[in-house]
Amino acid sequence: MLGAVGVVAVPAAIAYSRTSSTFSLLDAAWLIPLAALASVAALLVLRGTGGHVRVSLARPRSVRIGRILAVAGICIALSASIAVGVFELLVRLEG
């Protein structure tokens, strides 16, 4: 669940910024830490399920999907933060 939040948070904010007149694209940058924290939390939760998958109710496939979503969420958060950082650098160098 946390991995899905990490993956969906930034793209959902970007999509909402395109339809809203009061929510700009730079406001969507405030959700980057949420995506990063949710993804890291998902990895930490999945870390403890390594040897306990056979005993727990979680299937190995769902653990694998959760790990893929968590890593994808971290990648999305990193790429979004790099994009915002480059934009801020260009704005500062322009003026």
C-alpha positions, 0 to 999 in steps of 0.5 A: 500500500505504501509503495502505491502511494509513493508511485501515485503521489507525484503524478497525481499532483501533476495531473491535478495541477493541470486541471486546477487554477489555484494549484500550480505545478510548483505546488505539486513539488510539496508532495515529493517528500511524501512520495519519498517517505512512503516509498522508503517506509514500504521498503522498510516494511518489506525488509522484515518479510524476507524469511517470513513470507512462508509463515505469514499471510502475504504471498511471495508475489505480493511482496515482490510487487510491493518491492517493485512499487517501492523502488519505482516510488523512490525513482519517481521522487528522485527524478521529480526532485532533480527536476525541481532543483534544476528549475530553481537553479535556472530561475536563479541564474536567469534573474 
